[in-house]
Amino acid sequence: MTKKPAKRAERLVINYNRQRWRKLKTLRSIAFKMMMILEKSNISAITHGSIARGDVTEKSDVDIFIPSPPSSFMIEMTLERAGTPVSRRVIIQATPYYTVKGYIEIDKRQTVSFPLIKMRRVERDFFQFSGEITLAMIEDNIRIAGVDKRLMLIEPIENGHIESSIISREEDTARLLGISIETVLDRTHALFRRDKIGRTGVFIKEELAPNETFEMALKRLA
């Protein structure tokens, strides 16, 4: 079931059990391995969401994002040389106003994505909104604050996290996360809209042909 935006005012302390700590360790190990493969080719990547915050569940995915990709060819060659299996390659544009991105799906729970054109600042901030960490931060076992799909601010503490609604606290949330208030308002609007009318699909979702590069597919779609 999709998580719904929450409006409760109280701050809740959530203590993690051993199972959640093990799940977090497993997912971070997967992310670390993939990010190391990319780093060896001087491709810097981040991972974001619950894996960065720590509040993972059995449904959590490993999403690797490359903010400034050298080229899709370089990314694919790096993965191929490392023996990384690829299940499919997809171009996605969420709306006509959002950046077109390439997605390399390793399996159902693991993807590597990157922008195919320059992102707007507000789109780049989306990752920081949900919480993002680098390879070095995984090495140092750092968890970071971010907002989940319920619009709950997740603030890591030693034994788990504190969660609280960001509704009516948008400016404070933007300040804490180091992002623009526009980003917080945009994501809040989008998630409430999704809760009200459901998912409306994406503007473009196109699977690449076997011998087609992302750049070739983008040119074709343009």
N, C-alpha and C positions, 0 to 999 in steps of 0.2 A: 504494500500500500504506500502511495506517495505521501511524504511528510507534508503536513499542512502548517502554514504560518501560525505561530502561537502569540497570544496577547497577554499572557499572565504577567503580573508585575513583580512577583517575588524572585529572589535569586536562590537557585537551588544548588546545593553541593552534591555532586555525583562522584561517588567513590568507585573505582574500577576493580573488578574481580580479576583473578588470575587468567581467566579465559580471554578477557578483553586485552590485557597486557600482552598475552601470547599472540593474539590476532594482530595487534599493532606491530609487534616485533616482526612477524611473518611478512606483513604487507610492506613494511619499511625495508626489509631485506630484499624483497623483489624490486622495489623502486631503486634501492641503492645499486643493485646489479645492473639495471638498465641504464641508470644515469652514469655509472662508471664506464659502460661501453661507449656512450656518447662523449663523455669527457675525454677519453683517450684520443678522440678525433677532434678535440678542441671545440666540441659542441656543448654549450652550457644549457642545462635544463633545470626545471623546477618540478616539484610535485605539490599538489594542493588538495584542499578539502579536509575530510576527516583524518586522513593519514598525516596531515601536517598538524592538525589540532590535537589529535589523539583519541577523539570520540568515535572510533571505528565500530562497525557492526559486521555481522556476517555478510551483509550485502555491499560492503564498501569495496570500491574499485581502486586500482592503481592507475592514476592518470598522470602521465609525464607530459609536460608542456615545454616547448622550445621557443622562448620569446623572440629570439633573433636568429632564425635558421640561416645557414650558409646557402643551402639549396636542398631541394627534396632529394636530388640524386645523391648528394653526400650523405644525407641521413639514411637513405635506403641502402647505400653501399656499406655504411658502417654497421648497420644491423645484419646485413647479409654476411659480411666477413666474420661477425661474431657468432654466426650460426643461429641467429634469432628467427624463429618461424613467424611468418606473417599470414594471417587468415584472410584479410582483405584490406583494400585501400579505398578511402572514401573522401570526397570533397563535401563539406557542409557549410552552408551559410544560413544562420538561424533566421535572420530577417534581411530585407533589402538594405538595411542601414548598418548591419554588422559585417565585420571582416570575414572574408572567405578563409576557411581553415582546411588543412589537410589532416586526415586521421589515418594512422597506420594501426590497425587492430592486430595485436599479438594473439589475443584470445578474447573471450567474452568479458573478462574482468581487467584486461590490461591494454592500454592504448598509448600511443605516442602521437601528439598533435603539434601543429605549428601553423602560424599565419602564412597565407600565400601573398598577402599584400600588407602594407604597414597598418598596424592597429591604431585606433584612436586611444587617447590616454584613458578614457573611461573604461574601455574594454580591457586594457592592460590591468587596470585596477581591480577588475572582477576577481582575478586570481588572489590578490592581496585581501580582498573582501572576504573570501572564503578561507583564507589562511594559506600561505605558500612557504615552502622551505627549499633550500638548496642542498646539494650533495654534502657540503661541509656541515650543515645543520643536522643532517641525518647522522653523520659520523659522531657529532657531539651530543646526540640524543636530545635535541632541542624540540620542544613542542611550542606552537605559536597560536595566538588568539585569532579567531575568525568567526564568521557567521554561517550557520547551517541553513538548510532549506526551510526550517521552521521560523527563520528570522530570529533565532536565538544566538546571542553572543556566547561563544565558548571560550572561557579563559582558563588555561591549564593551571593546575596546582599539583603539588607533589603526589597526592594519592588519586587524582582524577581531574575533574574540572568543576568550575562554577558556570552555570548557564543562566541567562537572563534575556528577556525580550529587548529588541532594539527599537520597538515601536515607541515613538515620542522621545527617543534618545538618539536620533539619527546623527545629530551634530557631534555628540560625545563619542559615538561609535566611529565616525569618520576620523576624528582626532586620534582616538586610541589606535586605529589601524593604519594611520598615516596615509589616508586616501581622501579624495574629494567628497564633499557632501553630495554632489551630483551622482556619484557612483552608488552611494548608499540609497539614495532616493530612487534611482533607476532600478536597482535590484529589488527593493521593497515593492515597487509598483509591479514589476514583472512577476514576482512570486505570488502576490495577492491576486493578480489577474489570472495566473495559472490556476490558483485555488478556486476562483470564481467560475471560469469558463472551461477549465481543463486544458490539456495540452492541445495546441493547434497545429502541431507539426512544424516543419522547418521550411524555409523558402527554397533552399536547394539542398538536395542530398543525392549525390551521384557517385556510383561505384566506378572505379577506373577499370579499363580494359587491361589484360595482362601485360601488354607491351607499351602501355601508355604512362607517361610521367605526369606528375601533378600539374606541372606547367603546361603541358600539352592539353590536359583536360580542362584547365582553367581557360585557356585560349579558345577551346572548342565551345565551352559554355558561354563565354563572353559574346 
